[in-house]
Amino acid sequence: MTVAGIGPERDALETLSRELGVADRVRFAGSIENARIPALYADADLLLNPSTVDNMPVSLLEAFASGVPVVSTDVGGIPFVARHEHSALLVPPRDPSTMGEAIVSVLSDPALASRLVRNGIDEARHYAWPKVREHWLAEYRSHLRRPSAMAEAR
């Protein structure tokens, strides 16, 4: 298992991995340079996102685009990016048993993993620059066509 990123729980997680006797199977990678991120996803069987608060984790979109199945908590903006049993398996926060079951489901069911990957790739396309660019331009154009609030107040 690779734990990517940095955070306040790292020391506790390293201690826990030693206590559980799995320290030799867990790599704490710390902060990952952007150039190394594709290799991290290419080597992954799934992305696990156990966040308790998250607005729009880029890591989910990166995993989708990289063809990596996702198991994540169902918090914040995540359900707006990932749909349960469609592009990811979403579980309640702070529920390690349910998260563990979701992980086992993805790793033991190739059809499920393939469906999540396929739908995740489709979802990632919605966030690609050409699509986002068109949405932004349409929004700007709609504001340009409207009279300004100052003109309306006169």
Secondary structure in CASP SS format (residue, H / E / C, confidence):
PFRMAT SS
TARGET T0000
AUTHOR 0000-0000-0000
METHOD secondary structure of the structure
MODEL  1
M C 1.00
T E 1.00
V E 1.00
A E 1.00
G C 1.00
I C 1.00
G C 1.00
P C 1.00
E C 1.00
R H 1.00
D H 1.00
A H 1.00
L H 1.00
E H 1.00
T H 1.00
L H 1.00
S H 1.00
R H 1.00
E H 1.00
L C 1.00
G C 1.00
V C 1.00
A H 1.00
D H 1.00
R H 1.00
V C 1.00
R E 1.00
F E 1.00
A E 1.00
G E 1.00
S C 1.00
I C 1.00
E C 1.00
N H 1.00
A H 1.00
R H 1.00
I H 1.00
P H 1.00
A H 1.00
L H 1.00
Y H 1.00
A H 1.00
D C 1.00
A C 1.00
D C 1.00
L C 1.00
L E 1.00
L E 1.00
N E 1.00
P C 1.00
S C 1.00
T C 1.00
V C 1.00
D C 1.00
N C 1.00
M C 1.00
P C 1.00
V H 1.00
S H 1.00
L H 1.00
L H 1.00
E H 1.00
A H 1.00
F H 1.00
A H 1.00
S H 1.00
G C 1.00
V C 1.00
P C 1.00
V E 1.00
V E 1.00
S E 1.00
T E 1.00
D C 1.00
V C 1.00
G C 1.00
G C 1.00
I H 1.00
P H 1.00
F H 1.00
V H 1.00
A C 1.00
R C 1.00
H E 1.00
E C 1.00
H C 1.00
S C 1.00
A E 1.00
L E 1.00
L E 1.00
V E 1.00
P C 1.00
P C 1.00
R C 1.00
D C 1.00
P H 1.00
S H 1.00
T H 1.00
M H 1.00
G H 1.00
E H 1.00
A H 1.00
I H 1.00
V H 1.00
S H 1.00
V H 1.00
L H 1.00
S H 1.00
D C 1.00
P H 1.00
A H 1.00
L H 1.00
A H 1.00
S H 1.00
R H 1.00
L H 1.00
V H 1.00
R H 1.00
N H 1.00
G H 1.00
I H 1.00
D H 1.00
E H 1.00
A H 1.00
R H 1.00
H C 1.00
Y C 1.00
A C 1.00
W H 1.00
P H 1.00
K H 1.00
V H 1.00
R H 1.00
E H 1.00
H H 1.00
W H 1.00
L H 1.00
A H 1.00
E H 1.00
Y H 1.00
R H 1.00
S H 1.00
H H 1.00
L H 1.00
R H 1.00
R C 1.00
P C 1.00
S C 1.00
A H 1.00
M H 1.00
A H 1.00
E H 1.00
A H 1.00
R C 1.00
END
